[in-house]
Amino acid sequence: MRRCAVSIPSNIAEGCGRNTNKGKMAFFYISRGSLFELETQLYIALNQNFIDENIFNEVVENLQTSKKLLNGFINYFKKLDDGK
């Protein structure tokens, strides 16, 4: 779970450092995959009673917000590519 959590902003940062939108998008999609991976691991942790349901709900709510923000970021760069 820690690896996923670190991977998300790390891949966004690496994508922002790329010179092309195609290069950026590749890393943004990797970051989004890590978000989904973390969400899956949270559900498993809840099902195995490794985490409290209140903590689970709080973290999943933050994940949903992160997904929306990242999808907005991805859509912004898609529009830039479509405008070429």
CYANA upper distance limits for C-alpha pairs under 8 A (distance plus 0.5 A):
  1 MET  CA      5 ALA  CA      6.68
  1 MET  CA     38 LEU  CA      6.40
  1 MET  CA     41 GLN  CA      7.24
  2 ARG  CA      6 VAL  CA      6.63
  3 ARG  CA      7 SER  CA      6.41
  4 CYS  CA      8 ILE  CA      6.79
  4 CYS  CA     34 SER  CA      5.81
  4 CYS  CA     35 LEU  CA      7.51
  4 CYS  CA     37 GLU  CA      7.46
  4 CYS  CA     38 LEU  CA      6.25
  5 ALA  CA      9 PRO  CA      8.14
  5 ALA  CA     34 SER  CA      8.00
  5 ALA  CA     35 LEU  CA      8.10
  5 ALA  CA     38 LEU  CA      7.50
  6 VAL  CA     10 SER  CA      6.74
  7 SER  CA     11 ASN  CA      6.41
  7 SER  CA     31 SER  CA      7.09
  7 SER  CA     34 SER  CA      7.08
  8 ILE  CA     12 ILE  CA      7.03
  8 ILE  CA     30 ILE  CA      8.36
  8 ILE  CA     31 SER  CA      5.03
  8 ILE  CA     32 ARG  CA      7.61
  8 ILE  CA     34 SER  CA      6.35
  8 ILE  CA     35 LEU  CA      7.01
  9 PRO  CA     13 ALA  CA      6.58
  9 PRO  CA     31 SER  CA      7.61
 10 SER  CA     14 GLU  CA      6.66
 10 SER  CA     31 SER  CA      8.39
 11 ASN  CA     15 GLY  CA      6.45
 11 ASN  CA     27 PHE  CA      5.78
 11 ASN  CA     28 PHE  CA      6.96
 11 ASN  CA     30 ILE  CA      7.26
 11 ASN  CA     31 SER  CA      5.91
 12 ILE  CA     16 CYS  CA      6.71
 12 ILE  CA     27 PHE  CA      6.73
 12 ILE  CA     28 PHE  CA      6.04
 12 ILE  CA     31 SER  CA      6.81
 13 ALA  CA     17 GLY  CA      6.99
 14 GLU  CA     18 ARG  CA      7.34
 14 GLU  CA     24 LYS  CA      8.24
 14 GLU  CA     27 PHE  CA      7.31
 15 GLY  CA     23 GLY  CA      7.02
 15 GLY  CA     24 LYS  CA      4.55
 15 GLY  CA     25 MET  CA      7.33
 15 GLY  CA     26 ALA  CA      7.75
 15 GLY  CA     27 PHE  CA      5.37
 15 GLY  CA     28 PHE  CA      6.79
 16 CYS  CA     24 LYS  CA      6.35
 17 GLY  CA     24 LYS  CA      8.01
 18 ARG  CA     23 GLY  CA      6.10
 18 ARG  CA     24 LYS  CA      6.04
 19 ASN  CA     23 GLY  CA      7.39
 19 ASN  CA     24 LYS  CA      8.03
 20 THR  CA     24 LYS  CA      6.77
 21 ASN  CA     25 MET  CA      6.45
 21 ASN  CA     77 PHE  CA      6.93
 21 ASN  CA     78 LYS  CA      8.46
 21 ASN  CA     80 LEU  CA      8.40
 21 ASN  CA     81 ASP  CA      7.39
 22 LYS  CA     26 ALA  CA      6.88
 23 GLY  CA     27 PHE  CA      7.43
 24 LYS  CA     28 PHE  CA      6.81
 25 MET  CA     29 TYR  CA      6.58
 25 MET  CA     74 ILE  CA      7.23
 25 MET  CA     77 PHE  CA      7.86
 26 ALA  CA     30 ILE  CA      6.93
 27 PHE  CA     31 SER  CA      6.64
 28 PHE  CA     32 ARG  CA      6.71
 28 PHE  CA     70 LEU  CA      8.06
 28 PHE  CA     74 ILE  CA      7.24
 29 TYR  CA     33 GLY  CA      6.67
 29 TYR  CA     74 ILE  CA      8.48
 30 ILE  CA     34 SER  CA      6.84
 31 SER  CA     35 LEU  CA      6.91
 32 ARG  CA     36 PHE  CA      6.96
 32 ARG  CA     67 LYS  CA      7.59
 32 ARG  CA     70 LEU  CA      7.59
 33 GLY  CA     37 GLU  CA      6.63
 34 SER  CA     38 LEU  CA      6.56
 35 LEU  CA     39 GLU  CA      6.74
 35 LEU  CA     63 LEU  CA      7.55
 35 LEU  CA     67 LYS  CA      7.63
 36 PHE  CA     40 THR  CA      6.73
 37 GLU  CA     41 GLN  CA      6.78
 38 LEU  CA     42 LEU  CA      6.69
 39 GLU  CA     43 TYR  CA      6.94
 39 GLU  CA     60 VAL  CA      7.39
 39 GLU  CA     63 LEU  CA      7.70
 40 THR  CA     44 ILE  CA      6.84
 41 GLN  CA     45 ALA  CA      6.56
 42 LEU  CA     46 LEU  CA      6.65
 42 LEU  CA     56 PHE  CA      7.36
 42 LEU  CA     60 VAL  CA      8.35
 43 TYR  CA     47 ASN  CA      6.62
 43 TYR  CA     56 PHE  CA      8.46
 44 ILE  CA     48 GLN  CA      6.59
 45 ALA  CA     49 ASN  CA      6.59
 45 ALA  CA     50 PHE  CA      5.46
 45 ALA  CA     51 ILE  CA      6.47
 46 LEU  CA     50 PHE  CA      6.37
 46 LEU  CA     51 ILE  CA      5.88
 46 LEU  CA     52 ASP  CA      7.39
 46 LEU  CA     53 GLU  CA      7.22
 46 LEU  CA     56 PHE  CA      7.37
 51 ILE  CA     55 ILE  CA      7.31
 51 ILE  CA     56 PHE  CA      7.14
 52 ASP  CA     56 PHE  CA      6.71
 53 GLU  CA     57 ASN  CA      6.58
 54 ASN  CA     58 GLU  CA      6.79
 55 ILE  CA     59 VAL  CA      6.66
 56 PHE  CA     60 VAL  CA      6.50
 57 ASN  CA     61 GLU  CA      6.56
 58 GLU  CA     62 ASN  CA      6.93
 59 VAL  CA     63 LEU  CA      6.68
 60 VAL  CA     64 GLN  CA      6.65
 61 GLU  CA     65 THR  CA      6.92
 62 ASN  CA     66 SER  CA      6.67
 63 LEU  CA     67 LYS  CA      6.58
 64 GLN  CA     68 LYS  CA      6.82
 65 THR  CA     69 LEU  CA      6.77
 66 SER  CA     70 LEU  CA      6.54
 67 LYS  CA     71 ASN  CA      6.43
 68 LYS  CA     72 GLY  CA      6.62
 69 LEU  CA     73 PHE  CA      6.76
 70 LEU  CA     74 ILE  CA      6.65
 71 ASN  CA     75 ASN  CA      6.52
 72 GLY  CA     76 TYR  CA      6.60
 73 PHE  CA     77 PHE  CA      7.04
 74 ILE  CA     78 LYS  CA      6.65
 75 ASN  CA     79 LYS  CA      6.67
 76 TYR  CA     80 LEU  CA      7.00
 77 PHE  CA     81 ASP  CA      6.86
 78 LYS  CA     82 ASP  CA      6.64
 79 LYS  CA     83 GLY  CA      6.56
 80 LEU  CA     84 LYS  CA      7.40
